[in-house]
Amino acid sequence: PTNFVGLVHNYCKKTGRIIDIIEVRRCGPQHNPEFFYKCVINKKDYPQAVGGTSKEAKQKAAQLAWSALQEQSDWDMTHLANHSMKKNFMTFILVWSDFCILFFSNNLLIFSHLHLMNVVYLTRFTLDFDCIECLAKGGYGHVFKARDKLVKKYYAVKIVRHKEKALREVGALSDLNHSNIVRYYKCWLEDSEYQWDNTTDSYSTSQSSSNSSQKYLYIMMELCDDKTLKDWITEKNEKTLEESIRRAESLPVMQQIVSGVECIHSHRLIHRDLKPTNIMFGKDGKVKIGDFGLVATETDDNDENQSERTEKTGTKSYMAPEQVRSLYGSKVDIFALGLIYFELLWKISSGHERGKNQIIMSMLCPSPENRPEASTLKADLEQWAQTLNAQRMHLENVTD
């Protein structure tokens, strides 16, 4: 018999849907019970099914959901997009200069004019998303702001060359579910890379000419505000604030960053590139750690959880001393946090300025074993927040 539970779960996994098969009720005598189950996909209820056993009822409920999914308007497009689009739904648009011929054959759409001008592939990205806007680009790839046509919501879609390093970033993000870490939704592979031309307000898709087997990884993530922590620090530096006010405003920001780092380290991961430009603010106003392109795993060895890694990986101005070597652990992130906290608290006019803050100095300790754990740092900051609140309340009472 067909395993409809497996079919529906596999389909939802590929299309980024969330599925629950839940028991509605059970009734009947003990020797002949009836079980009622239903599928809930993306918070949408599908028809109930009844069976003599829990397993039978689940299969029947999944079968009803499977039939309903195939009747939805987006089924064919999603189903095709999740399989080989190059073979099943590749669309060519050939632009010529004199006359146009519209021809449909085997899912092949050709616009012809006398002289060949351009070729565009309609990929899963352009089928599922519109209102696409380039947010950032660099050697790593491109990040686009795009609206999902189905749910009418905006997301960030990062496009990079398909390599083991890129898959490592996806693997790390998929394991991290925390309010202070940029949320990951799904990813997929395509044969072409989406490219936007701002000068002509048009897009194209290109394939690597040096390697025809080159594929591109599309990573769908939470969309954050354009302003990064670097912009936040710059704004504070441009203002003349009392030290106590800046401390009060900086502390909750730092607490959220440390909370995110604690989650990263609890999954035995090292970010390796913590810096203000990689820390953003979500639409909910919360601080979000992003850009896991250099993430690495820790090993369960006896050498203080350190392992040989790529030398000099990260941003030089935020690298820990041991990061210039190939042996280091998660404490490199604590060192970077110390520098970030320093920038949050004080306006730095030169790289040689130093503060007397005990927490920061412990984070910047040259010896990684003497730097605090993220969990210890989180507790210290919470205690510091309580102290500041008590001081503020005392000051308000004196003023009154």
VOPAGU-2260 file (C-alpha; in pm, 1 decimal, decimal comma):
REM VOPAGU-2260
SITE   aa  ch    i         X         Y         Z
SITE  PRO   A    0       0,0       0,0       0,0
SITE  THR   A    1     104,9     358,8     -65,4
SITE  ASN   A    2     264,4     534,4     233,3
SITE  PHE   A    3      67,3     858,5     215,8
SITE  VAL   A    4     215,2     983,0     545,2
SITE  GLY   A    5     561,0     960,1     391,2
SITE  LEU   A    6     443,9    1124,7      67,1
SITE  VAL   A    7     289,9    1424,2     244,2
SITE  HIS   A    8     585,8    1468,1     481,5
SITE  ASN   A    9     832,2    1456,7     189,1
SITE  TYR   A   10     627,6    1705,6     -12,8
SITE  CYS   A   11     599,4    1948,3     279,2
SITE  LYS   A   12     972,3    1921,4     348,6
SITE  LYS   A   13    1059,4    2006,0     -12,6
SITE  THR   A   14     817,4    2299,2     -31,3
SITE  GLY   A   15     894,6    2449,2     310,8
SITE  ARG   A   16     555,4    2368,0     462,1
SITE  ILE   A   17     495,6    2269,1     825,2
SITE  ILE   A   18     278,7    1960,1     877,7
SITE  ASP   A   19     117,7    1805,1    1184,5
SITE  ILE   A   20     -96,6    1489,9    1182,7
SITE  ILE   A   21    -301,9    1521,4    1497,8
SITE  GLU   A   22    -559,2    1310,1    1676,8
SITE  VAL   A   23    -898,7    1481,7    1687,0
SITE  ARG   A   24   -1074,0    1228,6    1909,6
SITE  ARG   A   25   -1129,6     859,8    1969,7
SITE  CYS   A   26   -1453,5     683,9    2054,3
SITE  GLY   A   27   -1626,9     347,8    2057,4
SITE  PRO   A   28   -1588,3      47,9    2287,8
SITE  GLN   A   29   -1246,3     -64,3    2400,4
SITE  HIS   A   30   -1257,8    -379,7    2187,8
SITE  ASN   A   31   -1359,9    -186,5    1874,0
SITE  PRO   A   32   -1236,1     175,1    1900,1
SITE  GLU   A   33   -1245,8     440,4    1628,3
SITE  PHE   A   34    -966,2     691,7    1582,9
SITE  PHE   A   35   -1018,1    1029,4    1415,7
SITE  TYR   A   36    -713,0    1210,8    1270,6
SITE  LYS   A   37    -653,7    1511,2    1047,2
SITE  CYS   A   38    -358,7    1680,7     876,4
SITE  VAL   A   39    -276,4    2043,7     954,8
SITE  ILE   A   40     -43,6    2199,9     696,0
SITE  ASN   A   41      73,2    2558,8     750,3
SITE  LYS   A   42    -209,4    2596,1    1005,3
SITE  LYS   A   43    -469,8    2486,6     747,8
SITE  ASP   A   44    -694,9    2195,5     848,6
SITE  TYR   A   45    -754,2    1916,1     598,3
SITE  PRO   A   46   -1045,3    1663,8     610,3
SITE  GLN   A   47   -1070,5    1422,5     900,6
SITE  ALA   A   48   -1034,0    1048,0     855,9
SITE  VAL   A   49   -1139,9     756,9    1073,6
SITE  GLY   A   50    -970,7     421,7    1122,3
SITE  GLY   A   51    -973,8     119,6    1346,0
SITE  THR   A   52    -616,9     195,1    1458,5
SITE  SER   A   53    -417,6     511,9    1505,9
SITE  LYS   A   54    -185,4     412,5    1220,4
SITE  GLU   A   55    -474,1     344,9     981,6
SITE  ALA   A   56    -641,2     677,0    1064,8
SITE  LYS   A   57    -315,7     867,8    1007,9
SITE  GLN   A   58    -268,3     706,3     665,9
SITE  LYS   A   59    -624,0     789,1     563,7
SITE  ALA   A   60    -588,5    1149,3     684,4
SITE  ALA   A   61    -262,6    1183,9     489,9
SITE  GLN   A   62    -432,7    1038,5     179,4
SITE  LEU   A   63    -710,9    1299,0     201,6
SITE  ALA   A   64    -452,9    1577,6     244,4
SITE  TRP   A   65    -249,5    1442,6     -48,5
SITE  SER   A   66    -555,4    1451,6    -274,9
SITE  ALA   A   67    -642,5    1802,8    -161,5
SITE  LEU   A   68    -286,1    1927,1    -219,0
SITE  GLN   A   69    -292,9    1809,4    -580,4
SITE  GLU   A   70    -608,6    2010,7    -640,2
SITE  GLN   A   71    -453,7    2335,7    -519,4
SITE  SER   A   72    -364,8    2596,9    -779,5
SITE  ASP   A   73       5,0    2600,8    -691,4
SITE  TRP   A   74      50,6    2222,1    -701,9
SITE  ASP   A   75     174,1    2186,8   -1060,6
SITE  MET   A   76     417,7    2476,0   -1040,8
SITE  THR   A   77     559,3    2367,6    -702,7
SITE  HIS   A   78     573,0    2003,6    -803,4
SITE  LEU   A   79     758,6    2088,9   -1123,0
SITE  ALA   A   80     992,4    2329,2    -945,8
SITE  ASN   A   81    1094,5    2062,0    -697,0
SITE  HIS   A   82    1190,2    1821,4    -975,9
SITE  SER   A   83    1413,8    1872,0   -1276,6
SITE  MET   A   84    1303,4    2205,4   -1417,3
SITE  LYS   A   85    1566,1    2181,6   -1683,8
SITE  LYS   A   86    1394,9    1869,1   -1822,2
SITE  ASN   A   87    1028,1    1931,0   -1737,4
SITE  PHE   A   88     964,5    2305,0   -1744,9
SITE  MET   A   89    1252,8    2498,4   -1901,1
SITE  THR   A   90    1126,2    2810,8   -2073,3
SITE  PHE   A   91    1327,9    2987,9   -2337,2
SITE  ILE   A   92    1251,3    3342,1   -2451,2
SITE  LEU   A   93    1433,5    3426,0   -2771,1
SITE  VAL   A   94    1404,0    3791,6   -2867,0
SITE  TRP   A   95    1436,0    3874,9   -3239,3
SITE  SER   A   96    1408,5    4210,0   -3417,4
SITE  ASP   A   97    1129,9    4179,5   -3677,2
SITE  PHE   A   98     836,9    3950,2   -3597,9
SITE  CYS   A   99     724,1    3736,5   -3308,6
SITE  ILE   A  100     611,5    3377,1   -3312,7
SITE  LEU   A  101     456,6    3219,0   -3008,2
SITE  PHE   A  102     502,4    2843,8   -3004,5
SITE  PHE   A  103     411,8    2592,3   -2737,4
SITE  SER   A  104     557,0    2243,8   -2752,4
SITE  ASN   A  105     658,7    2008,4   -2473,6
SITE  ASN   A  106     650,3    2283,5   -2211,8
SITE  LEU   A  107     885,3    2488,1   -2433,9
SITE  LEU   A  108     790,3    2852,5   -2486,8
SITE  ILE   A  109     972,7    3038,0   -2764,9
SITE  PHE   A  110     942,0    3402,9   -2855,6
SITE  SER   A  111    1115,0    3456,0   -3188,1
SITE  HIS   A  112    1228,4    3770,9   -3365,6
SITE  LEU   A  113    1462,1    3794,3   -3664,7
SITE  HIS   A  114    1783,4    3845,4   -3468,6
SITE  LEU   A  115    1869,5    3662,8   -3147,7
SITE  MET   A  116    1916,4    3914,1   -2864,5
SITE  ASN   A  117    1883,8    3743,2   -2526,9
SITE  VAL   A  118    1801,3    3416,1   -2347,6
SITE  VAL   A  119    1622,0    3402,0   -2010,7
SITE  TYR   A  120    1538,9    3091,5   -1804,4
SITE  LEU   A  121    1231,1    3102,8   -1583,2
SITE  THR   A  122    1367,4    2934,6   -1270,1
SITE  ARG   A  123    1205,7    2839,2    -943,9
SITE  PHE   A  124    1323,2    3170,3    -797,8
SITE  THR   A  125    1150,3    3378,8   -1066,0
SITE  LEU   A  126     843,2    3154,0   -1062,0
SITE  ASP   A  127     788,4    3170,7    -685,6
SITE  PHE   A  128     906,0    3527,2    -613,9
SITE  ASP   A  129     848,2    3879,2    -745,5
SITE  CYS   A  130     938,4    4237,5    -642,1
SITE  ILE   A  131    1302,2    4124,6    -640,4
SITE  GLU   A  132    1562,2    4378,6    -523,9
SITE  CYS   A  133    1937,2    4337,4    -472,3
SITE  LEU   A  134    2040,3    4410,0    -112,1
SITE  ALA   A  135    2409,4    4318,2    -116,2
SITE  LYS   A  136    2671,8    4157,5    -334,8
SITE  GLY   A  137    3029,2    4045,9    -296,3
SITE  GLY   A  138    3271,7    3764,3    -353,3
SITE  TYR   A  139    3044,7    3530,5    -155,8
SITE  GLY   A  140    2747,3    3585,6    -389,3
SITE  HIS   A  141    2434,0    3803,2    -380,9
SITE  VAL   A  142    2151,6    3870,5    -135,7
SITE  PHE   A  143    1810,3    3969,4    -271,4
SITE  LYS   A  144    1494,0    4099,1    -112,7
SITE  ALA   A  145    1205,4    3909,9    -271,9
SITE  ARG   A  146     833,0    3862,8    -214,5
SITE  ASP   A  147     682,6    3515,8    -207,4
SITE  LYS   A  148     395,9    3529,5    -457,3
SITE  LEU   A  149     186,3    3281,4    -263,8
SITE  VAL   A  150     198,0    3422,4      90,2
SITE  LYS   A  151     271,1    3784,8     -12,7
SITE  LYS   A  152     558,9    3817,8     235,9
SITE  TYR   A  153     913,4    3943,3     185,0
SITE  TYR   A  154    1221,0    3731,1     250,1
SITE  ALA   A  155    1596,8    3752,8     201,6
SITE  VAL   A  156    1730,5    3508,6     -57,8
SITE  LYS   A  157    2105,3    3451,3     -63,1
SITE  ILE   A  158    2253,8    3302,5    -381,2
SITE  VAL   A  159    2597,8    3139,9    -369,3
SITE  ARG   A  160    2789,3    2883,6    -569,9
SITE  HIS   A  161    2706,4    2531,2    -463,3
SITE  LYS   A  162    3001,9    2417,4    -253,2
SITE  GLU   A  163    3053,8    2220,7      66,8
SITE  LYS   A  164    3116,9    2547,6     249,6
SITE  ALA   A  165    2776,0    2684,5     144,5
SITE  LEU   A  166    2599,6    2366,2     254,3
SITE  ARG   A  167    2773,9    2396,7     590,8
SITE  GLU   A  168    2611,0    2737,7     637,8
SITE  VAL   A  169    2268,3    2595,1     554,6
SITE  GLY   A  170    2321,5    2299,2     785,6
SITE  ALA   A  171    2413,7    2529,4    1073,1
SITE  LEU   A  172    2120,4    2765,6    1019,2
SITE  SER   A  173    1870,2    2481,3     992,4
SITE  ASP   A  174    1970,5    2364,0    1343,5
SITE  LEU   A  175    1950,4    2708,5    1503,9
SITE  ASN   A  176    1605,9    2825,1    1610,4
SITE  HIS   A  177    1658,5    3134,0    1825,4
SITE  SER   A  178    1503,2    3479,5    1838,2
SITE  ASN   A  179    1846,7    3643,4    1812,0
SITE  ILE   A  180    1963,7    3448,2    1506,1
SITE  VAL   A  181    1845,4    3517,7    1151,4
SITE  ARG   A  182    1581,5    3255,1    1076,8
SITE  TYR   A  183    1637,5    2999,9     801,9
SITE  TYR   A  184    1339,3    2874,2     599,5
SITE  LYS   A  185    1455,7    2653,9     312,4
SITE  CYS   A  186    1704,7    2617,5      28,0
SITE  TRP   A  187    1716,2    2470,9    -321,6
SITE  LEU   A  188    1958,0    2420,1    -610,1
SITE  GLU   A  189    1937,0    2571,9    -956,9
SITE  ASP   A  190    2151,6    2547,0   -1267,8
SITE  SER   A  191    2160,9    2924,2   -1313,2
SITE  GLU   A  192    2237,3    3233,2   -1106,4
SITE  TYR   A  193    1987,6    3517,6   -1088,1
SITE  GLN   A  194    2142,9    3853,1   -1179,5
SITE  TRP   A  195    1977,8    4194,2   -1170,5
SITE  ASP   A  196    2080,1    4483,6   -1391,7
SITE  ASN   A  197    1995,5    4811,6   -1218,0
SITE  THR   A  198    2077,5    5018,0   -1526,6
SITE  THR   A  199    1820,1    4849,4   -1749,3
SITE  ASP   A  200    1579,6    4737,3   -1474,5
SITE  SER   A  201    1587,7    4381,8   -1604,7
SITE  TYR   A  202    1719,1    4046,4   -1495,2
SITE  SER   A  203    1899,0    3754,1   -1650,9
SITE  THR   A  204    2018,8    3411,1   -1545,1
SITE  SER   A  205    2365,4    3290,9   -1623,5
SITE  GLN   A  206    2552,8    2964,2   -1596,5
SITE  SER   A  207    2922,4    2917,7   -1529,1
SITE  SER   A  208    3103,2    2894,3   -1863,5
SITE  SER   A  209    3412,0    2735,2   -1711,2
SITE  ASN   A  210    3218,2    2451,4   -1555,1
SITE  SER   A  211    2886,8    2348,9   -1707,8
SITE  SER   A  212    2806,3    2135,3   -1404,1
SITE  GLN   A  213    2821,5    2437,2   -1170,1
SITE  LYS   A  214    2506,0    2478,7    -963,1
SITE  TYR   A  215    2385,3    2761,6    -740,8
SITE  LEU   A  216    2243,4    2734,7    -392,4
SITE  TYR   A  217    1944,7    2957,2    -309,8
SITE  ILE   A  218    1898,0    3014,1      67,0
SITE  MET   A  219    1567,0    3162,9     183,7
SITE  MET   A  220    1598,7    3348,3     516,2
SITE  GLU   A  221    1429,5    3601,7     739,5
SITE  LEU   A  222    1438,1    3955,5     602,6
SITE  CYS   A  223    1591,6    4207,1     843,8
SITE  ASP   A  224    1609,8    4586,6     839,8
SITE  ASP   A  225    1871,2    4751,0     621,7
SITE  LYS   A  226    2039,2    4899,8     930,4
SITE  THR   A  227    2311,3    4684,4    1085,7
SITE  LEU   A  228    2473,6    4714,0    1428,2
SITE  LYS   A  229    2753,7    4905,2    1255,4
SITE  ASP   A  230    2500,5    5172,9    1155,6
SITE  TRP   A  231    2359,9    5172,0    1510,5
SITE  ILE   A  232    2708,4    5234,5    1655,4
SITE  THR   A  233    2776,9    5508,2    1399,6
SITE  GLU   A  234    2453,9    5686,3    1497,0
SITE  LYS   A  235    2548,7    5673,2    1865,8
SITE  ASN   A  236    2897,1    5806,0    1790,5
SITE  GLU   A  237    2748,6    6102,7    1607,4
SITE  LYS   A  238    2544,7    6196,0    1913,8
SITE  THR   A  239    2676,4    6341,1    2238,3
SITE  LEU   A  240    2535,2    6104,4    2498,5
SITE  GLU   A  241    2612,0    6074,5    2865,2
SITE  GLU   A  242    2810,4    5761,7    2942,4
SITE  SER   A  243    2533,1    5626,9    3165,7
SITE  ILE   A  244    2273,6    5665,8    2887,8
SITE  ARG   A  245    2492,8    5492,3    2631,2
SITE  ARG   A  246    2560,4    5207,7    2875,3
SITE  ALA   A  247    2188,0    5164,7    2935,8
SITE  GLU   A  248    2109,8    5158,9    2562,8
SITE  SER   A  249    2398,1    4927,0    2475,9
SITE  LEU   A  250    2342,6    4663,6    2742,8
SITE  PRO   A  251    2018,1    4509,3    2606,0
SITE  VAL   A  252    2173,1    4497,0    2259,0
SITE  MET   A  253    2476,6    4312,5    2392,5
SITE  GLN   A  254    2258,8    4078,0    2597,3
SITE  GLN   A  255    2071,6    3970,6    2283,5
SITE  ILE   A  256    2394,8    3915,5    2089,9
SITE  VAL   A  257    2539,0    3701,0    2368,1
SITE  SER   A  258    2213,9    3504,1    2391,4
SITE  GLY   A  259    2243,1    3422,6    2021,0
SITE  VAL   A  260    2609,0    3323,2    2057,8
SITE  GLU   A  261    2519,8    3100,4    2352,9
SITE  CYS   A  262    2274,6    2916,7    2126,5
SITE  ILE   A  263    2539,8    2880,5    1853,5
SITE  HIS   A  264    2794,1    2738,3    2097,4
SITE  SER   A  265    2536,3    2505,7    2254,6
SITE  HIS   A  266    2509,8    2338,4    1913,4
SITE  ARG   A  267    2889,7    2298,3    1912,2
SITE  LEU   A  268    2931,1    2556,2    1635,9
SITE  ILE   A  269    3172,2    2850,2    1598,9
SITE  HIS   A  270    3058,1    3156,9    1405,6
SITE  ARG   A  271    3414,0    3281,0    1334,2
SITE  ASP   A  272    3305,5    3611,9    1180,0
SITE  LEU   A  273    3121,7    3808,2    1447,8
SITE  LYS   A  274    3135,0    4181,6    1375,4
SITE  PRO   A  275    2887,6    4472,9    1373,1
SITE  THR   A  276    2815,0    4444,3     998,5
SITE  ASN   A  277    2704,4    4081,3    1046,8
SITE  ILE   A  278    2462,1    4170,0    1325,4
SITE  MET   A  279    2125,7    4305,1    1216,9
SITE  PHE   A  280    1786,6    4405,7    1351,7
SITE  GLY   A  281    1475,4    4204,2    1270,7
SITE  LYS   A  282    1138,8    4345,2    1175,6
SITE  ASP   A  283    1035,8    4262,1    1533,0
SITE  GLY   A  284    1307,8    4496,3    1663,6
SITE  LYS   A  285    1522,9    4215,7    1803,5
SITE  VAL   A  286    1895,7    4184,8    1740,7
SITE  LYS   A  287    1979,1    3911,2    1486,9
SITE  ILE   A  288    2313,9    3739,3    1424,6
SITE  GLY   A  289    2359,1    3662,6    1055,8
SITE  ASP   A  290    2611,4    3560,5     789,1
SITE  PHE   A  291    2714,1    3207,4     884,5
SITE  GLY   A  292    2937,7    3170,8     579,4
SITE  LEU   A  293    3242,9    3087,3     794,6
SITE  VAL   A  294    3068,5    2870,3    1052,8
SITE  ALA   A  295    3262,2    2566,3    1174,5
SITE  THR   A  296    3189,4    2275,0    1405,1
SITE  GLU   A  297    3368,6    2191,1    1727,5
SITE  THR   A  298    3498,7    1842,5    1789,7
SITE  ASP   A  299    3466,0    1620,7    2094,6
SITE  ASP   A  300    3837,3    1579,8    2151,2
SITE  ASN   A  301    4034,6    1627,8    2471,8
SITE  ASP   A  302    4228,5    1926,6    2345,7
SITE  GLU   A  303    3993,9    2182,0    2503,9
SITE  ASN   A  304    3746,7    2136,5    2216,1
SITE  GLN   A  305    3994,1    2288,2    1974,2
SITE  SER   A  306    4069,1    2148,8    1631,8
SITE  GLU   A  307    4280,2    2236,2    1332,5
SITE  ARG   A  308    4098,8    2484,9    1113,7
SITE  THR   A  309    4166,9    2720,0     827,2
SITE  GLU   A  310    4425,5    2975,3     931,2
SITE  LYS   A  311    4338,0    3346,8     940,9
SITE  THR   A  312    3967,9    3283,7     875,1
SITE  GLY   A  313    3746,7    3582,2     957,2
SITE  THR   A  314    3776,2    3960,1     961,9
SITE  LYS   A  315    4123,3    4068,9    1068,7
SITE  SER   A  316    4016,6    4353,1    1297,1
SITE  TYR   A  317    3791,9    4118,8    1499,3
SITE  MET   A  318    4011,0    3807,6    1500,2
SITE  ALA   A  319    4138,4    3658,0    1823,8
SITE  PRO   A  320    4519,9    3618,7    1857,3
SITE  GLU   A  321    4500,5    3239,5    1824,1
SITE  GLN   A  322    4296,8    3270,7    1503,5
SITE  VAL   A  323    4611,2    3345,1    1303,3
SITE  ARG   A  324    4706,7    2985,1    1379,8
SITE  SER   A  325    4514,8    2675,2    1283,0
SITE  LEU   A  326    4432,0    2557,7    1637,5
SITE  TYR   A  327    4145,4    2732,2    1813,8
SITE  GLY   A  328    3793,8    2683,0    1951,6
SITE  SER   A  329    3472,3    2871,6    2024,8
SITE  LYS   A  330    3652,3    3129,7    2241,3
SITE  VAL   A  331    3744,1    3318,9    1922,3
SITE  ASP   A  332    3378,5    3430,7    1918,9
SITE  ILE   A  333    3410,2    3559,0    2276,8
SITE  PHE   A  334    3708,4    3771,1    2176,1
SITE  ALA   A  335    3508,1    3926,3    1891,8
SITE  LEU   A  336    3220,8    3991,3    2135,6
SITE  GLY   A  337    3458,9    4182,0    2361,1
SITE  LEU   A  338    3553,5    4414,4    2076,6
SITE  ILE   A  339    3189,5    4460,3    1979,4
SITE  TYR   A  340    3091,2    4545,2    2338,1
SITE  PHE   A  341    3377,5    4791,9    2352,9
SITE  GLU   A  342    3240,7    4967,7    2042,5
SITE  LEU   A  343    2889,8    4968,6    2187,0
SITE  LEU   A  344    3000,7    5144,4    2505,3
SITE  TRP   A  345    3257,3    5392,7    2381,2
SITE  LYS   A  346    3328,0    5601,9    2076,9
SITE  ILE   A  347    3657,8    5469,8    1941,8
SITE  SER   A  348    3876,3    5722,5    1763,9
SITE  SER   A  349    4170,1    5484,7    1728,3
SITE  GLY   A  350    4232,0    5112,4    1745,2
SITE  HIS   A  351    4454,0    5154,3    2054,8
SITE  GLU   A  352    4186,3    5282,5    2293,7
SITE  ARG   A  353    4115,9    5052,5    2587,4
SITE  GLY   A  354    3854,4    5056,5    2861,4
SITE  LYS   A  355    3864,2    4934,3    3219,9
SITE  ASN   A  356    3544,0    4730,7    3199,7
SITE  GLN   A  357    3609,4    4396,5    3369,0
SITE  ILE   A  358    3368,9    4198,4    3152,0
SITE  ILE   A  359    3521,7    4326,3    2830,3
SITE  MET   A  360    3876,6    4268,3    2946,4
SITE  SER   A  361    3794,0    3907,8    3033,2
SITE  MET   A  362    3650,8    3860,4    2683,5
SITE  LEU   A  363    3964,7    4007,5    2527,6
SITE  CYS   A  364    4206,4    3792,8    2727,9
SITE  PRO   A  365    4492,2    3674,3    2500,7
SITE  SER   A  366    4461,9    3320,4    2639,7
SITE  PRO   A  367    4140,7    3158,4    2509,2
SITE  GLU   A  368    4109,1    2930,9    2813,2
SITE  ASN   A  369    4077,8    3242,7    3035,1
SITE  ARG   A  370    3789,3    3389,5    2835,1
SITE  PRO   A  371    3440,1    3322,4    2976,8
SITE  GLU   A  372    3189,2    3085,4    2823,7
SITE  ALA   A  373    2891,0    3246,0    2648,3
SITE  SER   A  374    2662,0    3114,2    2924,5
SITE  THR   A  375    2880,7    3275,3    3194,6
SITE  LEU   A  376    2892,9    3597,6    2998,2
SITE  LYS   A  377    2513,9    3594,7    2962,6
SITE  ALA   A  378    2473,6    3561,5    3342,5
SITE  ASP   A  379    2725,5    3843,9    3408,1
SITE  LEU   A  380    2537,4    4077,2    3173,0
SITE  GLU   A  381    2204,5    3992,5    3338,0
SITE  GLN   A  382    2354,4    4078,3    3676,4
SITE  TRP   A  383    2496,2    4402,1    3531,4
SITE  ALA   A  384    2151,2    4488,3    3393,8
SITE  GLN   A  385    1996,1    4438,8    3737,3
SITE  THR   A  386    2261,8    4667,4    3889,9
SITE  LEU   A  387    2193,6    4939,5    3632,4
SITE  ASN   A  388    1817,6    4914,9    3688,1
SITE  ALA   A  389    1866,5    4948,5    4064,0
SITE  GLN   A  390    2089,3    5253,0    4013,5
SITE  ARG   A  391    1835,3    5411,7    3779,0
SITE  MET   A  392    1548,8    5352,1    4018,5
SITE  HIS   A  393    1751,5    5500,0    4305,2
SITE  LEU   A  394    1832,6    5805,7    4093,6
SITE  GLU   A  395    1465,5    5851,5    4004,2
SITE  ASN   A  396    1363,4    5829,9    4370,4
SITE  VAL   A  397    1625,2    6088,0    4471,1
SITE  THR   A  398    1512,9    6319,3    4191,2
SITE  ASP   A  399    1147,0    6288,5    4293,0
